[in-house]
Amino acid sequence: MLVGFTLAVLLQCKIQPASADEIDTRGSERSQRQEVHKRTADANALVSSEAPVESKTAPRSTRKPGAGSVKGPYYVDFRARTAASWGHAFVWFGKTSQREVEVAGLTPAGDTAAYVLGHLTWVPSETGASYGDLDPEYLTANYRVYLNEPDAKRVFAYIKKLQASSPVWNAETFNCTSFIGSIADFMGLKVPNRWQRPEEYVNNLKAMNGGRQMIQLSSSQ
């Protein structure tokens, strides 16, 4: 009996430390898991706080696509593209729901000789689409702004009038950048100096206006 009692005491002594170790191990593992979860939560919170507003999930709208868009159903897109020498600036304009696009720009009419002569004097011009204006692979810069219907009618009418009243082109006095600058000025946008490469001109036009997308004409325009 004495031997049996001694063995029972020894076994109990061994079991208790083992159980304590196990409890300590489990407690440590639980602590580590809690720490990992806390760090993950902190990291997720940091990402959420640094993410732009647009990336957060927004409630679904019940409005139909294209119905009363905030940006406006019409647009003018100031664009620049590559060309054989200096480049070219022009505008696209139209309705967002339509694939058709109208093009307006100022170029010398004719071949290379007209372009060279246009650096010395005025030469006859063309104000519609020129080669490359509709090809996206030639595009180097663009700045699109949106208009509501009443304002779009006024701006589009001004573009048509400008096309009809621009019979000549000259590299120094009235060129492609000054042409689209006249449109931007009519729309109330800040306009950069016209003696810039078309790509720089369009990028500066966008920067000077803070990338503003919606344009509303004043009553005096």
RODO-2510 file (C-alpha; in nm, 4 decimals, decimal comma):
residues 221
     n   res          X          Y          Z
     1     m     0,0000     0,0000     0,0000
     2     l     0,2867     0,2326     0,0838
     3     v     0,4435     0,1660    -0,2545
     4     g     0,1118     0,2279    -0,4266
     5     f     0,0613     0,5578    -0,2400
     6     t     0,4128     0,6752    -0,3319
     7     l     0,3586     0,5965    -0,7016
     8     a     0,0274     0,7841    -0,6996
     9     v     0,1930     1,0933    -0,5496
    10     l     0,4759     1,0820    -0,8026
    11     l     0,2349     1,0407    -1,0931
    12     q     0,0271     1,3316    -0,9694
    13     c     0,3352     1,5505    -0,9439
    14     k     0,4295     1,4671    -1,3046
    15     i     0,0801     1,5178    -1,4381
    16     q     0,0297     1,8565    -1,2744
    17     p     0,3400     2,0222    -1,4234
    18     a     0,2510     1,8748    -1,7621
    19     s    -0,0988     2,0204    -1,7332
    20     a     0,0423     2,3553    -1,6270
    21     d     0,2811     2,3524    -1,9217
    22     e    -0,0030     2,2707    -2,1521
    23     i    -0,2109     2,5535    -2,0090
    24     d     0,0843     2,7914    -2,0442
    25     t     0,1386     2,6774    -2,4056
    26     r    -0,2271     2,7207    -2,4919
    27     g    -0,2321     3,0603    -2,3258
    28     s     0,0783     3,1643    -2,5193
    29     e    -0,0701     3,0432    -2,8474
    30     r    -0,3949     3,2268    -2,7727
    31     s    -0,1969     3,5450    -2,6967
    32     q    -0,0011     3,5116    -3,0212
    33     r    -0,3204     3,4609    -3,2205
    34     q    -0,4761     3,7661    -3,0585
    35     e    -0,1646     3,9708    -3,1373
    36     v    -0,1713     3,8537    -3,5015
    37     h    -0,5424     3,9401    -3,5284
    38     k    -0,4781     4,2811    -3,3730
    39     r    -0,1939     4,3559    -3,6156
    40     t    -0,4090     4,2426    -3,9092
    41     a    -0,6955     4,4623    -3,7925
    42     d    -0,4594     4,7586    -3,7484
    43     a    -0,3156     4,7029    -4,0976
    44     n    -0,6624     4,6819    -4,2512
    45     a    -0,7651     4,9992    -4,0723
    46     l    -0,4542     5,1767    -4,2026
    47     v    -0,5224     5,0666    -4,5611
    48     s    -0,8853     5,1759    -4,5320
    49     s    -0,7872     5,5166    -4,3982
    50     e    -0,5292     5,5717    -4,6723
    51     a    -0,7428     5,4403    -4,9591
    52     p    -0,9049     5,7014    -5,1839
    53     v    -1,2737     5,7671    -5,1382
    54     e    -1,3518     5,6229    -5,4795
    55     s    -1,2200     5,2808    -5,3783
    56     k    -1,4722     5,2410    -5,0973
    57     t    -1,7852     5,0491    -5,1787
    58     a    -2,0674     5,2841    -5,2627
    59     p    -2,4358     5,2004    -5,2354
    60     r    -2,5895     5,0827    -5,5589
    61     s    -2,7817     5,3462    -5,7459
    62     t    -3,1333     5,2783    -5,8649
    63     r    -3,0926     5,5300    -6,1468
    64     k    -3,0707     5,3991    -6,4994
    65     p    -2,7311     5,4237    -6,6750
    66     g    -2,6893     5,7519    -6,8579
    67     a    -2,9932     5,9097    -6,6914
    68     g    -2,8976     6,2541    -6,5580
    69     s    -2,5257     6,1834    -6,5299
    70     v    -2,3432     6,4137    -6,2883
    71     k    -2,0772     6,4774    -6,5514
    72     g    -2,3258     6,5974    -6,8075
    73     p    -2,4440     6,4348    -7,1288
    74     y    -2,2205     6,6433    -7,3594
    75     y    -1,8443     6,6967    -7,3735
    76     v    -1,5554     6,8850    -7,5294
    77     d    -1,2273     6,6938    -7,5359
    78     f    -0,9117     6,9014    -7,5840
    79     r    -0,6574     6,6720    -7,7495
    80     a    -0,2991     6,6650    -7,8786
    81     r    -0,1364     6,4158    -8,1124
    82     t     0,1938     6,3487    -8,2795
    83     a     0,2692     6,4913    -8,6233
    84     a     0,5619     6,5042    -8,8603
    85     s     0,7115     6,8038    -8,6821
    86     w     0,5509     7,0090    -8,4062
    87     g     0,2395     6,8073    -8,3299
    88     h    -0,1238     6,9110    -8,3519
    89     a    -0,3932     7,0266    -8,1085
    90     f    -0,7654     6,9923    -8,1752
    91     v    -1,0970     6,9148    -8,0061
    92     w    -1,3485     6,6358    -8,0116
    93     f    -1,7024     6,7319    -7,9179
    94     g    -2,0324     6,5534    -7,9015
    95     k    -2,2770     6,3601    -7,6850
    96     t    -2,1571     6,0961    -7,4398
    97     s    -2,4297     5,8501    -7,5379
    98     q    -2,3297     5,8553    -7,9043
    99     r    -2,0272     5,7035    -8,0739
   100     e    -2,0153     5,9743    -8,3392
   101     v    -1,7688     6,2510    -8,2697
   102     e    -1,7127     6,5870    -8,4354
   103     v    -1,3604     6,7214    -8,4796
   104     a    -1,2436     7,0812    -8,4993
   105     g    -0,8894     7,2091    -8,5368
   106     l    -0,6860     7,4542    -8,7378
   107     t    -0,4330     7,3275    -8,9924
   108     p    -0,2777     7,4699    -9,3096
   109     a    -0,4611     7,3521    -9,6194
   110     g    -0,2446     7,1621    -9,8616
   111     d     0,0869     6,9808    -9,8379
   112     t     0,4199     7,0432    -9,6636
   113     a     0,4854     7,3550    -9,8708
   114     a     0,1805     7,5263    -9,7180
   115     y     0,3016     7,4369    -9,3689
   116     v     0,6494     7,5795    -9,4353
   117     l     0,5079     7,8932    -9,5965
   118     g     0,2737     7,9345    -9,2996
   119     h     0,5750     8,0131    -9,0803
   120     l     0,6345     8,3265    -9,2899
   121     t     0,2859     8,4434    -9,3802
   122     w    -0,0818     8,3454    -9,3618
   123     v    -0,1933     8,0463    -9,5651
   124     p    -0,5396     7,9020    -9,6316
   125     s    -0,6624     7,6785    -9,3513
   126     e    -0,8775     7,3748    -9,2853
   127     t    -1,0796     7,3453    -8,9648
   128     g    -1,2157     6,9911    -8,9684
   129     a    -1,0578     6,6534    -8,8961
   130     s    -0,7039     6,6027    -9,0215
   131     y    -0,5012     6,2848    -9,0642
   132     g    -0,4520     6,1112    -8,7285
   133     d    -0,7164     6,3033    -8,5320
   134     l    -0,9322     5,9919    -8,4904
   135     d    -0,6489     5,7456    -8,4249
   136     p    -0,5860     5,6795    -8,0532
   137     e    -0,2316     5,5555    -8,1157
   138     y    -0,1235     5,9097    -8,2099
   139     l    -0,2746     6,0705    -7,8998
   140     t    -0,0250     6,2339    -7,6600
   141     a    -0,2545     6,4284    -7,4226
   142     n    -0,6199     6,5035    -7,3625
   143     y    -0,8440     6,6957    -7,1242
   144     r    -1,2166     6,6207    -7,1377
   145     v    -1,4793     6,8447    -6,9808
   146     y    -1,8541     6,7851    -6,9600
   147     l    -2,1476     7,0165    -7,0219
   148     n    -2,5213     7,0128    -6,9740
   149     e    -2,7391     7,0421    -7,2829
   150     p    -2,8054     7,4201    -7,2837
   151     d    -2,4354     7,5013    -7,2351
   152     a    -2,3316     7,2415    -7,4931
   153     k    -2,5525     7,4042    -7,7551
   154     r    -2,3830     7,7391    -7,6928
   155     v    -2,0308     7,5946    -7,6976
   156     f    -2,0915     7,3813    -8,0072
   157     a    -2,2377     7,6826    -8,1863
   158     y    -1,9256     7,8825    -8,0943
   159     i    -1,6997     7,6054    -8,2302
   160     k    -1,8915     7,6039    -8,5598
   161     k    -1,8666     7,9824    -8,5777
   162     l    -1,4924     7,9691    -8,5063
   163     q    -1,4459     7,7139    -8,7826
   164     a    -1,6371     7,9308    -9,0279
   165     s    -1,4416     8,2447    -8,9349
   166     s    -1,0884     8,0986    -8,9463
   167     p    -0,9865     8,1078    -9,3130
   168     v    -0,6114     8,1285    -9,2551
   169     w    -0,3372     7,9617    -9,0518
   170     n    -0,0077     8,1043    -8,9336
   171     a     0,2473     7,9345    -8,7106
   172     e     0,3088     8,2458    -8,4994
   173     t    -0,0212     8,4323    -8,4790
   174     f    -0,3091     8,1887    -8,5202
   175     n    -0,2204     7,8227    -8,4950
   176     c    -0,3798     7,5045    -8,3626
   177     t    -0,3157     7,5811    -7,9940
   178     s    -0,4607     7,9315    -8,0179
   179     f    -0,7631     7,7813    -8,1959
   180     i    -0,8482     7,5378    -7,9153
   181     g    -0,7498     7,8090    -7,6648
   182     s    -1,0272     8,0287    -7,8033
   183     i    -1,2742     7,7472    -7,7327
   184     a    -1,1408     7,6962    -7,3799
   185     d    -1,1574     8,0700    -7,3109
   186     f    -1,5191     8,0851    -7,4307
   187     m    -1,6004     7,8043    -7,1864
   188     g    -1,4532     8,0056    -6,8982
   189     l    -1,1381     7,7973    -6,8551
   190     k    -0,7947     7,9376    -6,7736
   191     v    -0,5823     7,9287    -7,0879
   192     p    -0,2015     7,8835    -7,1146
   193     n     0,0301     8,0662    -7,3517
   194     r    -0,0232     7,9430    -7,7089
   195     w     0,3498     7,9204    -7,7917
   196     q     0,3853     7,5681    -7,6579
   197     r     0,3939     7,2259    -7,8105
   198     p     0,0398     7,0851    -7,8397
   199     e     0,1069     6,8117    -7,5826
   200     e     0,2402     7,0623    -7,3291
   201     y    -0,0431     7,3015    -7,4062
   202     v    -0,3177     7,0465    -7,3351
   203     n    -0,1454     6,9189    -7,0195
   204     n    -0,1011     7,2756    -6,8928
   205     l    -0,4627     7,3574    -6,9763
   206     k    -0,5710     7,0671    -6,7577
   207     a    -0,3296     7,1586    -6,4770
   208     m    -0,4268     7,5268    -6,4735
   209     n    -0,7917     7,4282    -6,4275
   210     g    -0,7209     7,1678    -6,1625
   211     g    -0,8446     6,8838    -6,3799
   212     r    -1,1963     7,0246    -6,3448
   213     q    -1,4412     6,8058    -6,5349
   214     m    -1,7805     6,9774    -6,5203
   215     i    -1,8140     7,3172    -6,6878
   216     q    -2,1038     7,5545    -6,6427
   217     l    -2,1118     7,8706    -6,8521
   218     s    -2,1919     8,2002    -6,6904
   219     s    -2,4989     8,3954    -6,7983
   220     s    -2,2782     8,6521    -6,9729
   221     q    -2,1154     8,3996    -7,2049
***
